[in-house]
Amino acid sequence: MSEKRALNIGLIGYQFMGRAHSHAIKALHVFGDELPFRPVMRVICGRNEAAARKVADHYGWERVETSWENVVADPEIDVIDIVTPGDTHCPIAVAAAEAGKHVICEKPLALTGDEARRMHEAAVRNKVKHVVNFNYRQVPAVIHAHRLVTEGTIGDVCSFHGSYRQDWSMSPDVPFVWRFDEKVAGAGSMADNGSHIIDLARYLVGEFAEVTGQSTIFRPERVGADGKPKPVTTDDAAVFLARFRDGALGFFHTSRFCPGHKNGLQFEINGTKGSIRWDLERLNELEVFVDDGAAPGAEFQRIMVTEGGAHPYVGHWWPPGHILGWEHTFVHQLYALLKAIAEDGPTSPDFEDGLKCQLVIDALAEAEKSRGWVALK
Ligand SMILES: NC(=O)c1ccc[n+]([C@@H]2O[C@H](COP(=O)([O-])OP(=O)(O)OC[C@H]3O[C@@H](n4cnc5c(N)ncnc54)[C@H](O)[C@@H]3O)[C@@H](O)[C@H]2O)c1
């Protein structure tokens, strides 16, 4: 029996992200030596008790609750992990912070900038650790790209191209789910996919100065659970442009209507001395071009980011070349939160990052209405 004290986790939600986070919490054992406590899967919460219990049994959660309020009020719980749709993030996170719990919340952080600000203020006021799960910051190749940009390897950044394209909602047979309801999801691809790519742009390039864009709904009606048509109120696709504070330009495309793109998150950064590009579907690889004038006809070089130096967590996983996957990003993000709790250190990305991303999404909604450019304050 370990002598380490327990750090009790309460997970709110049990479906897609519920499974991804449950898997990640179980895999935290790879960082076991680094942590002064044992993460304990104490309670999982879902309104449908039988369905939540099934996930609890598969993944090893000790208890099931049907009310998130009970989980947040439970004095035994140290960390609240929020993996529910966007309209629930603000009430759960604020209540959790007020109850003195550390919080990790799925992206996008909230439905609006006002909500995100309330969440950030509650976390800061109550001195709890707070993380928004922009998990793609935890890909070793993305961390390496950040390092190359920061060290000036590609010079001053001139442009950022980001796209996050999928095709899951194209069929008319896809029923109405919460992602098509703006009251629950906030926006469609612009917030769901867009929040990830906006966060990566902030991480890799810097703060947004102004934005403009347009979105569209290709399939305005879908069949609800009652068999009746329901209006779709979130976008299927969006395009937007940005100017960053340091002068770089940004080009973005988010969509659920790009056939063949299952989870196609890609970016390219162009600087005065070189370029970097990355594709989630080949997540261990980074392509780098540096123009040092020495090699005419030089091309992009492919780097496998599975070795020390490029990879802050490499010692915990496998030998070089033994690649990591999408699920490892969740393990890294949870480990970063637990490390911050253990050391009373900072978290990243935190609710302030979630807020800043949300303000870009709010500005895009405003720009779409006014058909102009909107400055970020
Ligand atoms: N980081 C990523 O890569 C990533 C990927 C997918 C989804 N997400 C985000 O994760 C969140 C959840 O998405 P998902 O795909 O898991 O959705 P989902 O529909 O698969 O699951 C949502 C869960 O929330 C539960 N829920 C809803 N309202 C609740 C309430 N009031 N109380 C308790 N439980 C409630 C549902 O029962 C379900 O378990 C969203 O914010 C989404 O944007 C992040």
The ligand as an SDF file (V2000), in Angstrom:
LIG
                    3D

 44 48  0  0  0  0  0  0  0  0999 V2000
   -9.9950   18.5690  -25.7860 N   0  0  0  0  0  0  0  0  0  0  0  0
  -10.5500   17.9110  -26.7840 C   0  0  0  0  0  0  0  0  0  0  0  0
   -9.8550   17.4340  -27.6870 O   0  0  0  0  0  0  0  0  0  0  0  0
  -12.0440   17.7380  -26.8180 C   0  0  0  0  0  0  0  0  0  0  0  0
  -12.6280   16.8080  -27.7030 C   0  0  0  0  0  0  0  0  0  0  0  0
  -14.0160   16.6560  -27.6620 C   0  0  0  0  0  0  0  0  0  0  0  0
  -14.7880   17.4090  -26.7930 C   0  0  0  0  0  0  0  0  0  0  0  0
  -14.1850   18.3240  -25.9810 N   0  0  0  0  0  0  0  0  0  0  0  0
  -14.9870   19.1520  -25.0520 C   0  0  0  0  0  0  0  0  0  0  0  0
  -15.3880   18.3280  -23.9540 O   0  0  0  0  0  0  0  0  0  0  0  0
  -16.6900   18.7110  -23.4900 C   0  0  0  0  0  0  0  0  0  0  0  0
  -17.6260   17.5040  -23.5620 C   0  0  0  0  0  0  0  0  0  0  0  0
  -17.6630   17.0360  -24.9070 O   0  0  0  0  0  0  0  0  0  0  0  0
  -17.9390   15.4910  -25.2520 P   0  0  0  0  0  0  0  0  0  0  0  0
  -17.5380   15.2880  -26.6550 O   0  0  0  0  0  0  0  0  0  0  0  0
  -17.3490   14.6260  -24.2070 O   0  0  0  0  0  0  0  0  0  0  0  0
  -19.5220   15.4820  -25.1520 O   0  0  0  0  0  0  0  0  0  0  0  0
  -20.4620   14.2140  -24.9260 P   0  0  0  0  0  0  0  0  0  0  0  0
  -21.7900   14.6010  -25.4540 O   0  0  0  0  0  0  0  0  0  0  0  0
  -19.7880   12.9840  -25.4600 O   0  0  0  0  0  0  0  0  0  0  0  0
  -20.5210   14.0730  -23.3380 O   0  0  0  0  0  0  0  0  0  0  0  0
  -21.0830   15.0870  -22.5310 C   0  0  0  0  0  0  0  0  0  0  0  0
  -21.2390   14.5710  -21.1190 C   0  0  0  0  0  0  0  0  0  0  0  0
  -21.7380   15.6120  -20.2920 O   0  0  0  0  0  0  0  0  0  0  0  0
  -22.7980   15.0520  -19.4850 C   0  0  0  0  0  0  0  0  0  0  0  0
  -23.6320   16.1510  -19.0020 N   0  0  0  0  0  0  0  0  0  0  0  0
  -24.2840   17.0850  -19.7320 C   0  0  0  0  0  0  0  0  0  0  0  0
  -24.9250   17.9400  -18.9080 N   0  0  0  0  0  0  0  0  0  0  0  0
  -24.6740   17.5250  -17.6270 C   0  0  0  0  0  0  0  0  0  0  0  0
  -25.0610   17.9630  -16.3420 C   0  0  0  0  0  0  0  0  0  0  0  0
  -25.8560   19.0290  -16.1790 N   0  0  0  0  0  0  0  0  0  0  0  0
  -24.6010   17.2730  -15.2550 N   0  0  0  0  0  0  0  0  0  0  0  0
  -23.8030   16.1990  -15.3910 C   0  0  0  0  0  0  0  0  0  0  0  0
  -23.4070   15.7310  -16.5940 N   0  0  0  0  0  0  0  0  0  0  0  0
  -23.8330   16.3800  -17.6960 C   0  0  0  0  0  0  0  0  0  0  0  0
  -23.4480   14.0610  -20.3990 C   0  0  0  0  0  0  0  0  0  0  0  0
  -24.2560   13.1600  -19.6990 O   0  0  0  0  0  0  0  0  0  0  0  0
  -22.2090   13.4070  -20.9980 C   0  0  0  0  0  0  0  0  0  0  0  0
  -21.6470   12.4610  -20.1200 O   0  0  0  0  0  0  0  0  0  0  0  0
  -17.1160   19.8850  -24.3830 C   0  0  0  0  0  0  0  0  0  0  0  0
  -16.7640   21.0830  -23.7370 O   0  0  0  0  0  0  0  0  0  0  0  0
  -16.2730   19.6980  -25.6370 C   0  0  0  0  0  0  0  0  0  0  0  0
  -16.0340   20.9040  -26.3630 O   0  0  0  0  0  0  0  0  0  0  0  0
  -12.8370   18.4800  -25.9670 C   0  0  0  0  0  0  0  0  0  0  0  0
  1  2  1  0
  2  3  2  0
  2  4  1  0
  4  5  1  0
  4 44  2  0
  5  6  2  0
  6  7  1  0
  7  8  2  0
  8  9  1  0
  8 44  1  0
  9 10  1  0
  9 42  1  0
 10 11  1  0
 11 12  1  0
 11 40  1  0
 12 13  1  0
 13 14  1  0
 14 15  2  0
 14 16  1  0
 14 17  1  0
 17 18  1  0
 18 19  2  0
 18 20  1  0
 18 21  1  0
 21 22  1  0
 22 23  1  0
 23 24  1  0
 23 38  1  0
 24 25  1  0
 25 26  1  0
 25 36  1  0
 26 27  1  0
 26 35  1  0
 27 28  2  0
 28 29  1  0
 29 30  1  0
 29 35  2  0
 30 31  1  0
 30 32  2  0
 32 33  1  0
 33 34  2  0
 34 35  1  0
 36 37  1  0
 36 38  1  0
 38 39  1  0
 40 41  1  0
 40 42  1  0
 42 43  1  0
M  CHG  2   8   1  16  -1
M  END
$$$$
